[in-house]
Amino acid sequence: MSISKAAFLNHLQTLSRSYRHRVLPQPFLAVRYMSFATQEEAAAERRRRKRRLRMEPPVNSFNRSQQQQSQIPRPIQNPNIPKLPESVSALVGKRLDLHNHILKLIRENDLEEAALYTRHSVYSNCRPTIFTVNTVLAAQLRQAKYGALLQLHGFINQAGIAPNIITYNLIFQAYLDVRKPEIALEHYKLFIDNAPLNPSIATFRILVKGLVSNDNLEKAMEIKEDMAVKGFVVDPVVYSYLMMGCVKNSDADGVLKLYQELKEKLGGFVDDGVVYGQLMKGYFMKEMEKEAMECYEEAVGENSKVRMSAMAYNYVLEALSENGKFDEALKLFDAVKKEHNPPRHLAVNLGTFNVMVNGYCAGGKFEEAMEVFRQMGDFKCSPDTLSFNNLMNQLCDNELLAEAEKLYGEMEEKNVKPDEYTYGLLMDTCFKEGKIDEGAAYYKTMVESNLRPNLAVYNRLQDQLIKAGKLDDAKSFFDMMVSKLKMDDEAYKFIMRALSEAGRLDEMLKIVDEMLDDDTVRVSEELQEFVKEELRKGGREGDLEKLMEEKERLKAEAKAKELADAEEKKKAQSINIAALIPPKAVEEKKETAKLLWENEAGGVEEADVVEMAKGVEAGGSNGQDPPSC
């Protein structure tokens, strides 16, 4: 029996479906979803999910915690409580870069830019630390720029930069240097009462040394007692300054008394050599040369147990040089130079060379003094302006102007800037030797160097110029300095008298004219009488009154013109405001004024007519809609 082709294919498809491989379902696995044996496991699972999904806490819980924190009352802080200064750890990153930049400016001797940069940085995103400010203040103190120092200090106080103990010490030193010990003590009292800081040993050293320099030994003794009350250990340096004050007062017994007091407090032996130089001076004052030299051997002998610093050596050298023992001083100086081994041991410093220079000059050995002065560089000591002035002063006092001018030329080579004392010294020496033009040139150089000579130096210059018959030069210097110096009546009288004697009354009146124009200068009655007397000598006694009347008239005219200009300006502003108002608004104002006038006159009330017309346009006189036709 034959099978058709279609039936055969259908049979094959049926067989293939019946024997197709069936995929059985996987057996049921006993997995526990959302169910944990303990609470700890559930919490661990939640933490794992949060870490895996980086989930943040719910927003509502975050807001709730913020609300709870905002509800907690914060303690009210007293704004008058002084702030604590920053620690040195704040000097990092950009602030450290700022500090280094300002150090670079100071090394380049650009103190004005350093101070200005510090001020500007206060209001930038890189606020300077107190350590940066102290660096600028210390540089200004070294160069005796006390006005700039106090201005910068006041600025940082207003800016809220908390000072540290170094800042206070710099302020104390500045006031003591300008011979204002009472202000320094007042600041010290405020510091003790209000500052959240304790004084340091350096604080007491600065105060005691400054008070001794200002001839206030009694206050210095009180500071020493205050130091003991505050629990500070005995400091031989403070005692050396006090002994120095006794030497200045020729009180040899006071020197010995202070030494005995220090010796008792230190247990019977003073191992710091800083006091031995002053002790030697005390013995020399009492003509006890033997005891003085025994003290010298105890300090610097071969078996000495005394610690000698550069300052201690300087005091001993000074005691020997000033008391006829300069040969011993030379031997010690040579030994000290051999002992000097920086940076391990500093046996000499700038003061050492200054002491030896003074010793040579006292003996008339100026060539040797200049030779020792030039040896400073070999021992890595750089002379400053004070050192140059010290040697130049002694050279000028001994009529050695040429050598002093050589030293003046070396100042520029060593990057040392002359000060007012340098130029005044050279100017006066030139005048003594009859070199008027050279002295005037030094004064002019001083002014061009942006230095500020005082009135006494100016008066000496004018006196020499007038005596030498150089009236034109004197008048030129007067014109140069009249705006830079606060001249007194005597300075004005001096130049006016010289002009009057030369018959140049017009120039004298011109000076008075300029004084009347300057609001900061007062023409006193005494000066007016002087000018009248000088004019009377020339037969022009009425010129001063005419000049003053003319000045009063000009001032009155200027004031009237100023008032007229102000009125004109006010009128112009009102015109400009009127121009801003549109014309329609102006017409409405005029119409309103007209209606008010007619109301008062009892005429037809145009306002009612206008209002009725508006009502008709809106829908009838009674406010209803008009009937439709």
VEXDREN-2710 file (C-alpha; in Angstrom, 1 decimal):
% VEXDREN-2710
k/r/px/py/pz
1/MET/0.0/0.0/0.0
2/SER/1.6/3.1/-1.1
3/ILE/1.8/6.3/1.0
4/SER/1.4/9.6/-0.6
5/LYS/4.3/12.1/-0.4
6/ALA/2.3/14.6/1.6
7/ALA/1.2/12.1/4.2
8/PHE/4.8/10.9/4.5
9/LEU/6.2/14.3/5.3
10/ASN/3.4/14.9/7.8
11/HIS/4.3/11.7/9.6
12/LEU/8.0/12.7/9.9
13/GLN/7.1/16.1/11.4
14/THR/4.9/14.3/14.0
15/LEU/7.8/12.0/15.0
16/SER/10.3/14.9/15.3
17/ARG/7.9/16.8/17.7
18/SER/7.3/13.8/19.8
19/TYR/11.1/13.1/20.3
20/ARG/12.2/16.7/20.8
21/HIS/14.4/17.3/23.9
22/ARG/12.4/18.8/26.7
23/VAL/14.1/21.2/29.2
24/LEU/12.8/20.3/32.6
25/PRO/12.2/23.1/35.1
26/GLN/15.0/23.7/37.6
27/PRO/14.3/22.2/41.0
28/PHE/13.1/24.7/43.6
29/LEU/16.0/26.2/45.7
30/ALA/15.3/27.2/49.2
31/VAL/16.5/30.8/49.1
32/ARG/15.4/33.3/51.7
33/TYR/14.6/36.7/50.3
34/MET/14.2/39.8/52.6
35/SER/14.5/37.6/55.6
36/PHE/17.5/37.4/58.1
37/ALA/18.2/35.4/61.1
38/THR/19.2/38.3/63.3
39/GLN/18.9/42.1/63.3
40/GLU/22.7/42.4/63.0
41/GLU/22.6/40.5/59.7
42/ALA/19.9/42.8/58.3
43/ALA/21.8/45.9/59.3
44/ALA/24.9/44.5/57.7
45/GLU/23.0/43.8/54.5
46/ARG/21.6/47.3/54.5
47/ARG/25.1/48.7/54.9
48/ARG/26.3/46.5/52.1
49/ARG/23.6/47.7/49.7
50/LYS/24.4/51.3/50.5
51/ARG/28.0/50.8/49.8
52/ARG/27.2/48.9/46.6
53/LEU/24.7/51.4/45.3
54/ARG/26.4/54.5/46.8
55/MET/23.2/55.5/48.4
56/GLU/23.0/58.8/50.4
57/PRO/20.9/59.1/53.5
58/PRO/17.3/60.2/52.9
59/VAL/16.8/63.8/52.3
60/ASN/14.2/64.2/55.0
61/SER/16.5/62.8/57.7
62/PHE/19.3/65.1/56.6
63/ASN/17.0/68.1/56.8
64/ARG/15.8/66.9/60.2
65/SER/19.3/66.7/61.6
66/GLN/20.0/70.3/60.2
67/GLN/16.9/71.6/62.0
68/GLN/18.0/70.0/65.2
69/GLN/21.4/71.6/64.9
70/SER/19.9/75.0/64.1
71/GLN/17.7/74.7/67.2
72/ILE/20.7/74.2/69.5
73/PRO/21.5/77.7/70.9
74/ARG/25.1/78.8/70.2
75/PRO/27.0/80.6/72.9
76/ILE/27.3/84.3/72.3
77/GLN/31.0/85.2/71.8
78/ASN/32.3/88.4/73.2
79/PRO/33.7/90.5/70.3
80/ASN/36.1/92.2/72.7
81/ILE/38.0/89.0/73.5
82/PRO/41.4/89.2/71.8
83/LYS/42.2/86.7/69.2
84/LEU/45.0/84.2/69.5
85/PRO/47.7/84.5/66.9
86/GLU/48.2/81.9/64.2
87/SER/50.7/79.1/64.7
88/VAL/53.6/78.6/62.3
89/SER/51.6/75.7/60.7
90/ALA/49.5/78.4/58.9
91/LEU/52.5/79.3/56.8
92/VAL/52.0/76.8/54.0
93/GLY/50.9/76.8/50.4
94/LYS/50.0/80.2/48.8
95/ARG/50.7/82.0/52.1
96/LEU/54.2/80.6/52.2
97/ASP/54.7/81.8/48.6
98/LEU/53.5/85.2/49.6
99/HIS/55.9/85.2/52.5
100/ASN/58.9/84.3/50.3
101/HIS/57.9/87.0/47.8
102/ILE/57.9/89.6/50.5
103/LEU/61.3/88.3/51.8
104/LYS/62.6/88.8/48.3
105/LEU/61.4/92.4/48.2
106/ILE/63.1/93.0/51.6
107/ARG/66.4/91.5/50.4
108/GLU/66.2/93.9/47.5
109/ASN/65.8/96.8/50.0
110/ASP/62.4/97.7/48.6
111/LEU/60.6/98.1/51.9
112/GLU/57.9/100.4/50.5
113/GLU/56.8/97.8/48.0
114/ALA/57.0/95.0/50.7
115/ALA/54.7/97.0/53.0
116/LEU/52.3/97.9/50.2
117/TYR/52.1/94.3/49.0
118/THR/51.4/93.2/52.5
119/ARG/48.6/95.7/52.8
120/HIS/47.0/94.6/49.5
121/SER/47.3/91.0/50.4
122/VAL/45.1/91.5/53.5
123/TYR/42.0/91.9/51.2
124/SER/43.0/89.2/48.7
125/ASN/42.2/85.5/48.8
126/CYS/45.7/84.9/50.2
127/ARG/45.8/86.7/53.6
128/PRO/49.3/87.2/55.1
129/THR/50.2/85.5/58.3
130/ILE/51.5/87.4/61.3
131/PHE/54.9/86.0/60.6
132/THR/55.0/87.8/57.2
133/VAL/53.9/91.0/58.8
134/ASN/56.6/90.7/61.5
135/THR/59.2/90.3/58.8
136/VAL/58.2/93.6/57.2
137/LEU/58.0/95.3/60.6
138/ALA/61.5/94.1/61.6
139/ALA/63.0/95.3/58.3
140/GLN/61.4/98.7/58.9
141/LEU/62.8/98.8/62.4
142/ARG/66.3/98.0/61.2
143/GLN/66.2/100.9/58.8
144/ALA/64.6/103.2/61.4
145/LYS/61.4/103.7/59.4
146/TYR/59.4/104.2/62.5
147/GLY/56.5/106.1/61.0
148/ALA/55.9/103.4/58.3
149/LEU/56.2/100.7/61.0
150/LEU/53.6/102.2/63.3
151/GLN/51.2/102.7/60.3
152/LEU/51.5/99.1/59.2
153/HIS/51.0/97.9/62.8
154/GLY/47.8/100.0/63.1
155/PHE/46.6/98.6/59.7
156/ILE/47.0/95.0/60.7
157/ASN/45.2/95.6/64.0
158/GLN/42.2/97.1/62.1
159/ALA/42.4/94.2/59.6
160/GLY/42.0/91.7/62.5
161/ILE/45.4/89.9/62.2
162/ALA/46.2/88.8/65.7
163/PRO/49.7/89.9/66.8
164/ASN/52.1/87.5/68.5
165/ILE/54.8/88.2/71.1
166/ILE/57.3/89.2/68.4
167/THR/54.9/91.9/67.1
168/TYR/54.7/93.3/70.6
169/ASN/58.4/93.3/71.1
170/LEU/58.9/95.2/67.8
171/ILE/56.5/97.9/68.9
172/PHE/58.2/98.2/72.3
173/GLN/61.6/98.5/70.5
174/ALA/60.3/101.1/68.1
175/TYR/59.0/103.4/70.8
176/LEU/62.2/103.0/72.8
177/ASP/64.3/103.8/69.8
178/VAL/62.5/107.1/69.2
179/ARG/63.0/108.0/72.9
180/LYS/59.3/107.5/73.9
181/PRO/59.8/105.2/76.9
182/GLU/56.5/106.3/78.6
183/ILE/54.6/105.1/75.5
184/ALA/56.5/101.9/75.4
185/LEU/55.7/101.2/79.1
186/GLU/52.0/102.1/78.5
187/HIS/51.9/99.5/75.7
188/TYR/53.6/97.0/77.9
189/LYS/51.0/97.5/80.6
190/LEU/48.2/97.1/78.0
191/PHE/49.9/93.9/76.8
192/ILE/50.1/92.5/80.3
193/ASP/46.5/93.3/81.1
194/ASN/44.7/92.4/77.9
195/ALA/46.8/90.2/75.6
196/PRO/46.2/86.4/75.6
197/LEU/50.0/85.9/75.6
198/ASN/52.8/85.8/78.1
199/PRO/56.0/88.0/77.8
200/SER/59.2/86.3/76.8
201/ILE/62.8/86.8/77.9
202/ALA/63.3/89.0/74.9
203/THR/60.5/91.3/76.0
204/PHE/62.3/92.0/79.3
205/ARG/65.6/92.4/77.6
206/ILE/64.2/94.9/75.1
207/LEU/62.5/97.0/77.8
208/VAL/65.4/97.0/80.2
209/LYS/68.0/97.9/77.5
210/GLY/65.7/100.6/76.0
211/LEU/65.0/102.2/79.4
212/VAL/68.7/102.2/80.2
213/SER/69.4/103.9/76.9
214/ASN/66.8/106.5/77.7
215/ASP/68.4/107.2/81.1
216/ASN/65.5/105.6/83.0
217/LEU/67.3/103.2/85.3
218/GLU/64.7/103.2/88.0
219/LYS/62.0/101.9/85.6
220/ALA/64.4/99.3/84.3
221/MET/64.9/98.1/87.9
222/GLU/61.1/97.8/88.2
223/ILE/61.0/95.7/85.1
224/LYS/63.6/93.4/86.6
225/GLU/61.4/92.9/89.7
226/ASP/58.4/92.4/87.6
227/MET/60.3/89.7/85.7
228/ALA/60.9/87.8/89.0
229/VAL/57.3/88.2/90.1
230/LYS/56.1/86.5/86.8
231/GLY/58.3/83.5/87.5
232/PHE/61.0/84.0/84.9
233/VAL/64.5/82.7/85.7
234/VAL/67.3/85.1/86.4
235/ASP/68.8/86.4/83.1
236/PRO/72.4/87.5/83.1
237/VAL/71.7/89.6/79.9
238/VAL/69.2/91.7/81.8
239/TYR/71.6/92.2/84.6
240/SER/74.3/93.3/82.2
241/TYR/72.0/96.0/80.8
242/LEU/71.3/97.2/84.4
243/MET/75.0/97.2/85.2
244/MET/75.6/99.2/82.0
245/GLY/73.1/101.8/83.3
246/CYS/75.0/102.1/86.5
247/VAL/78.2/102.6/84.5
248/LYS/76.5/105.4/82.6
249/ASN/75.5/107.0/85.9
250/SER/79.1/106.6/87.3
251/ASP/77.6/104.3/90.0
252/ALA/80.4/101.7/90.5
253/ASP/78.8/100.5/93.8
254/GLY/75.6/99.8/91.9
255/VAL/77.5/97.6/89.4
256/LEU/79.1/95.5/92.1
257/LYS/75.8/95.2/94.0
258/LEU/74.0/93.9/90.9
259/TYR/76.8/91.4/90.3
260/GLN/76.6/90.1/93.8
261/GLU/72.9/89.8/93.6
262/LEU/73.2/87.8/90.3
263/LYS/75.9/85.6/91.8
264/GLU/73.8/84.7/94.8
265/LYS/70.7/83.9/92.7
266/LEU/72.9/81.6/90.4
267/GLY/74.4/79.7/93.3
268/GLY/77.7/81.4/93.7
269/PHE/79.1/81.4/90.2
270/VAL/78.1/83.3/87.0
271/ASP/79.0/81.2/84.0
272/ASP/77.7/83.7/81.4
273/GLY/80.5/86.1/80.3
274/VAL/78.1/88.8/79.3
275/VAL/78.3/90.5/82.7
276/TYR/82.1/90.5/83.1
277/GLY/82.8/93.5/80.8
278/GLN/80.5/95.7/82.9
279/LEU/82.0/94.3/86.1
280/MET/85.5/95.3/84.8
281/LYS/84.3/98.8/84.1
282/GLY/83.0/99.0/87.7
283/TYR/86.3/98.0/89.1
284/PHE/88.1/100.5/86.8
285/MET/85.8/103.2/88.0
286/LYS/86.8/102.5/91.6
287/GLU/90.5/102.4/90.5
288/MET/90.7/98.7/91.3
289/GLU/92.8/97.8/88.3
290/LYS/94.0/94.5/89.9
291/GLU/90.5/93.2/90.6
292/ALA/89.5/94.3/87.0
293/MET/92.3/92.3/85.5
294/GLU/91.6/89.3/87.7
295/CYS/88.0/89.4/86.4
296/TYR/89.4/89.5/82.9
297/GLU/91.5/86.4/83.5
298/GLU/88.5/84.7/85.1
299/ALA/86.5/85.4/81.9
300/VAL/88.9/84.6/79.1
301/GLY/91.8/82.8/80.8
302/GLU/93.0/79.4/79.7
303/ASN/91.1/77.4/82.3
304/SER/88.1/79.6/82.3
305/LYS/84.7/78.0/82.8
306/VAL/82.8/81.1/81.6
307/ARG/80.8/80.9/78.4
308/MET/81.8/83.8/76.1
309/SER/79.6/85.0/73.3
310/ALA/80.3/87.7/70.7
311/MET/78.5/90.2/72.9
312/ALA/80.4/89.2/76.0
313/TYR/83.7/89.6/74.1
314/ASN/82.6/93.0/72.9
315/TYR/82.0/94.2/76.4
316/VAL/85.4/93.0/77.6
317/LEU/87.1/94.6/74.6
318/GLU/85.3/97.8/75.3
319/ALA/86.3/97.8/79.0
320/LEU/90.0/97.3/78.0
321/SER/90.0/99.9/75.2
322/GLU/88.4/102.6/77.3
323/ASN/90.7/102.1/80.3
324/GLY/94.2/102.3/78.8
325/LYS/94.5/98.5/78.1
326/PHE/94.3/98.7/74.3
327/ASP/97.3/96.4/73.9
328/GLU/95.4/93.7/75.8
329/ALA/92.4/94.4/73.7
330/LEU/94.4/93.8/70.5
331/LYS/95.7/90.4/71.9
332/LEU/92.1/89.4/72.7
333/PHE/90.9/90.6/69.4
334/ASP/93.4/88.4/67.5
335/ALA/92.5/85.4/69.7
336/VAL/88.8/86.0/69.1
337/LYS/89.3/86.1/65.4
338/LYS/91.0/82.7/65.5
339/GLU/88.2/81.3/67.7
340/HIS/85.5/82.5/65.3
341/ASN/84.2/79.5/63.4
342/PRO/80.8/80.1/61.9
343/PRO/78.2/78.7/62.1
344/ARG/79.4/76.5/65.0
345/HIS/80.8/79.4/67.1
346/LEU/80.3/83.1/66.5
347/ALA/83.0/84.9/68.4
348/VAL/82.9/88.2/66.5
349/ASN/80.1/90.3/65.0
350/LEU/79.6/93.8/63.7
351/GLY/79.9/95.3/67.2
352/THR/83.4/93.7/67.7
353/PHE/84.8/95.7/64.7
354/ASN/83.1/98.9/65.8
355/VAL/84.7/98.6/69.3
356/MET/88.1/98.1/67.7
357/VAL/87.6/101.0/65.3
358/ASN/86.7/103.2/68.3
359/GLY/89.8/102.0/70.1
360/TYR/92.1/102.8/67.1
361/CYS/90.5/106.2/66.6
362/ALA/90.9/107.1/70.3
363/GLY/94.6/106.5/69.9
364/GLY/94.8/108.5/66.7
365/LYS/95.5/105.5/64.5
366/PHE/93.0/106.2/61.7
367/GLU/94.7/104.2/59.0
368/GLU/94.6/101.1/61.2
369/ALA/91.0/101.8/62.0
370/MET/90.0/101.9/58.4
371/GLU/92.0/98.7/57.8
372/VAL/90.1/96.9/60.6
373/PHE/86.8/98.3/59.2
374/ARG/87.5/96.8/55.8
375/GLN/88.2/93.4/57.4
376/MET/84.6/92.8/58.2
377/GLY/83.9/91.0/54.9
378/ASP/86.6/88.4/55.7
379/PHE/84.6/87.3/58.7
380/LYS/81.2/87.5/57.0
381/CYS/80.1/90.7/58.7
382/SER/78.4/93.4/56.7
383/PRO/78.8/97.0/57.9
384/ASP/75.6/98.9/58.2
385/THR/74.8/102.6/58.0
386/LEU/75.5/103.1/61.7
387/SER/79.0/101.6/61.4
388/PHE/79.9/103.8/58.4
389/ASN/78.6/106.9/60.3
390/ASN/80.6/106.0/63.4
391/LEU/83.9/105.9/61.5
392/MET/83.1/108.8/59.3
393/ASN/82.2/110.9/62.3
394/GLN/85.6/110.3/63.9
395/LEU/87.4/111.0/60.7
396/CYS/85.5/114.3/60.2
397/ASP/86.1/115.3/63.8
398/ASN/89.8/115.0/63.1
399/GLU/89.7/117.0/59.8
400/LEU/90.0/113.9/57.6
401/LEU/87.3/114.8/55.1
402/ALA/89.0/113.1/52.1
403/GLU/89.0/109.7/54.0
404/ALA/85.4/110.2/55.0
405/GLU/84.4/110.8/51.4
406/LYS/86.2/107.6/50.4
407/LEU/84.1/105.7/52.9
408/TYR/81.0/107.5/51.6
409/GLY/81.9/106.1/48.1
410/GLU/82.3/102.6/49.5
411/MET/78.7/102.7/50.9
412/GLU/77.3/102.3/47.4
413/GLU/79.6/99.4/46.6
414/LYS/78.4/97.5/49.7
415/ASN/74.7/98.3/49.0
416/VAL/74.5/100.5/52.2
417/LYS/72.2/103.5/51.9
418/PRO/73.4/106.7/53.6
419/ASP/70.9/108.4/55.9
420/GLU/70.2/112.0/57.0
421/TYR/73.0/111.8/59.5
422/THR/75.6/110.8/56.8
423/TYR/74.8/113.7/54.6
424/GLY/74.5/116.2/57.4
425/LEU/77.9/115.1/58.7
426/LEU/79.6/115.5/55.3
427/MET/77.8/118.9/54.8
428/ASP/78.9/120.3/58.1
429/THR/82.5/119.1/57.5
430/CYS/82.6/120.8/54.1
431/PHE/81.3/124.0/55.7
432/LYS/84.1/123.9/58.3
433/GLU/86.7/123.6/55.6
434/GLY/85.1/126.4/53.5
435/LYS/83.7/124.2/50.8
436/ILE/80.3/125.8/50.6
437/ASP/79.3/124.4/47.2
438/GLU/80.3/120.9/48.1
439/GLY/78.3/121.1/51.3
440/ALA/75.2/122.4/49.5
441/ALA/75.6/119.6/46.9
442/TYR/75.5/117.0/49.7
443/TYR/72.3/118.6/51.0
444/LYS/70.7/118.5/47.5
445/THR/71.7/114.8/47.1
446/MET/70.0/114.1/50.4
447/VAL/66.8/115.7/49.3
448/GLU/66.9/114.0/45.9
449/SER/67.4/110.6/47.7
450/ASN/63.9/111.0/49.2
451/LEU/65.4/111.5/52.7
452/ARG/63.9/114.1/55.1
453/PRO/66.4/116.5/56.6
454/ASN/65.1/118.3/59.7
455/LEU/64.8/122.0/60.1
456/ALA/68.0/122.3/62.0
457/VAL/70.1/121.0/59.1
458/TYR/68.2/123.3/56.7
459/ASN/69.0/126.3/58.9
460/ARG/72.7/125.5/59.0
461/LEU/72.7/125.3/55.2
462/GLN/71.0/128.6/54.8
463/ASP/73.2/130.3/57.4
464/GLN/76.4/129.2/55.5
465/LEU/75.0/130.2/52.1
466/ILE/74.0/133.7/53.3
467/LYS/77.3/134.2/55.0
468/ALA/79.1/133.2/51.7
469/GLY/76.9/135.7/49.8
470/LYS/75.1/133.0/47.8
471/LEU/71.6/134.5/48.2
472/ASP/70.3/133.0/45.0
473/ASP/71.3/129.5/46.1
474/ALA/69.7/130.2/49.5
475/LYS/66.4/131.3/47.8
476/SER/66.5/128.2/45.6
477/PHE/66.9/125.9/48.5
478/PHE/64.1/127.8/50.3
479/ASP/61.7/127.2/47.3
480/MET/62.7/123.6/47.3
481/MET/62.1/122.9/51.0
482/VAL/59.2/125.3/51.8
483/SER/56.7/122.6/50.9
484/LYS/58.6/119.7/52.5
485/LEU/59.5/121.3/55.9
486/LYS/57.2/122.7/58.5
487/MET/59.1/126.0/58.8
488/ASP/58.8/128.2/61.8
489/ASP/58.7/132.1/61.9
490/GLU/62.5/132.3/62.4
491/ALA/63.1/130.3/59.1
492/TYR/60.8/132.7/57.2
493/LYS/62.4/135.8/58.9
494/PHE/65.9/134.6/58.0
495/ILE/65.3/134.4/54.2
496/MET/63.1/137.5/54.2
497/ARG/65.7/139.6/56.1
498/ALA/68.4/138.5/53.5
499/LEU/66.1/139.5/50.6
500/SER/65.3/142.8/52.3
501/GLU/68.9/143.7/52.8
502/ALA/69.6/142.9/49.2
503/GLY/66.7/145.3/48.2
504/ARG/64.6/142.4/46.8
505/LEU/61.4/143.4/48.5
506/ASP/59.2/142.1/45.7
507/GLU/60.5/138.6/46.3
508/MET/59.9/139.0/50.0
509/LEU/56.3/140.0/49.4
510/LYS/55.9/137.1/47.0
511/ILE/56.8/134.8/49.9
512/VAL/54.1/136.4/52.0
513/ASP/51.7/136.0/49.1
514/GLU/52.4/132.3/48.9
515/MET/52.0/132.0/52.7
516/LEU/48.5/133.7/52.5
517/ASP/47.5/131.3/49.7
518/ASP/48.5/128.2/51.8
519/ASP/45.8/127.3/54.2
520/THR/48.2/125.2/56.3
521/VAL/50.5/128.2/57.0
522/ARG/49.5/130.9/59.5
523/VAL/51.0/134.4/59.1
524/SER/51.4/135.4/62.7
525/GLU/51.1/139.0/63.9
526/GLU/54.8/138.9/64.9
527/LEU/55.7/138.0/61.3
528/GLN/53.4/140.7/59.9
529/GLU/55.2/143.3/62.1
530/PHE/58.5/142.0/60.9
531/VAL/57.5/142.3/57.2
532/LYS/56.1/145.8/57.8
533/GLU/59.3/146.9/59.4
534/GLU/61.4/145.6/56.5
535/LEU/59.0/147.3/54.0
536/ARG/59.2/150.6/56.0
537/LYS/63.0/150.6/55.5
538/GLY/62.4/150.6/51.8
539/GLY/59.6/153.2/52.0
540/ARG/56.8/150.7/51.1
541/GLU/55.1/150.2/54.5
542/GLY/51.6/150.1/52.9
543/ASP/52.4/147.2/50.5
544/LEU/51.6/144.5/53.0
545/GLU/48.2/145.9/53.9
546/LYS/47.3/146.3/50.2
547/LEU/48.4/142.7/49.6
548/MET/46.3/141.3/52.4
549/GLU/43.3/143.4/51.3
550/GLU/43.7/142.1/47.8
551/LYS/43.9/138.6/49.1
552/GLU/40.7/139.1/51.1
553/ARG/38.9/140.5/48.0
554/LEU/40.1/137.6/45.9
555/LYS/38.9/135.1/48.5
556/ALA/35.5/136.8/48.7
557/GLU/35.2/136.7/44.9
558/ALA/36.2/133.1/44.8
559/LYS/33.6/132.3/47.4
560/ALA/30.9/134.2/45.6
561/LYS/31.8/132.5/42.3
562/GLU/31.7/129.1/44.1
563/LEU/28.2/129.9/45.4
564/ALA/27.1/131.0/41.9
565/ASP/28.5/127.9/40.3
566/ALA/26.6/125.8/42.9
567/GLU/23.4/127.6/42.1
568/GLU/23.9/127.3/38.4
569/LYS/24.6/123.6/38.8
570/LYS/21.4/123.2/40.9
571/LYS/19.4/125.0/38.2
572/ALA/20.8/122.9/35.5
573/GLN/19.9/119.7/37.4
574/SER/16.3/120.9/37.7
575/ILE/16.2/121.6/34.0
576/ASN/17.5/118.2/33.3
577/ILE/14.8/116.6/35.5
578/ALA/12.1/118.7/33.8
579/ALA/13.3/117.4/30.4
580/LEU/12.8/113.9/31.6
581/ILE/9.0/114.5/32.3
582/PRO/6.8/113.8/29.1
583/PRO/4.8/116.7/27.6
584/LYS/1.5/115.0/28.3
585/ALA/2.2/115.0/32.0
586/VAL/3.0/118.7/31.9
587/GLU/-0.3/119.5/30.1
588/GLU/-2.2/117.5/32.7
589/LYS/-0.6/119.5/35.5
590/LYS/-1.5/122.7/33.7
591/GLU/-5.1/121.5/33.2
592/THR/-5.4/120.6/36.9
593/ALA/-4.2/124.0/38.0
594/LYS/-6.8/125.7/35.7
595/LEU/-9.6/123.6/37.1
596/LEU/-8.6/124.5/40.7
597/TRP/-8.5/128.2/39.8
598/GLU/-12.0/128.1/38.3
599/ASN/-13.4/126.2/41.3
600/GLU/-12.2/128.9/43.6
601/ALA/-13.7/131.7/41.3
602/GLY/-17.2/130.0/41.3
603/GLY/-17.3/129.3/37.6
604/VAL/-18.5/126.2/35.7
605/GLU/-16.9/123.1/37.2
606/GLU/-15.2/121.7/34.2
607/ALA/-14.2/118.7/36.2
608/ASP/-17.8/117.6/36.5
609/VAL/-18.4/118.0/32.8
610/VAL/-15.4/115.8/32.0
611/GLU/-16.5/113.2/34.5
612/MET/-20.0/113.1/33.0
613/ALA/-18.6/112.7/29.5
614/LYS/-16.5/109.8/30.7
615/GLY/-19.6/108.2/32.3
616/VAL/-21.6/108.5/29.0
617/GLU/-18.8/106.9/27.1
618/ALA/-18.7/104.1/29.5
619/GLY/-22.4/103.3/29.3
620/GLY/-24.8/106.1/30.3
621/SER/-25.0/108.9/32.8
622/ASN/-26.4/106.6/35.5
623/GLY/-23.8/103.9/35.0
624/GLN/-26.2/101.5/33.2
625/ASP/-26.0/100.1/29.7
626/PRO/-27.6/102.3/27.0
627/PRO/-30.8/100.9/25.5
628/SER/-30.4/99.1/22.2
629/CYS/-32.3/100.5/19.2
END
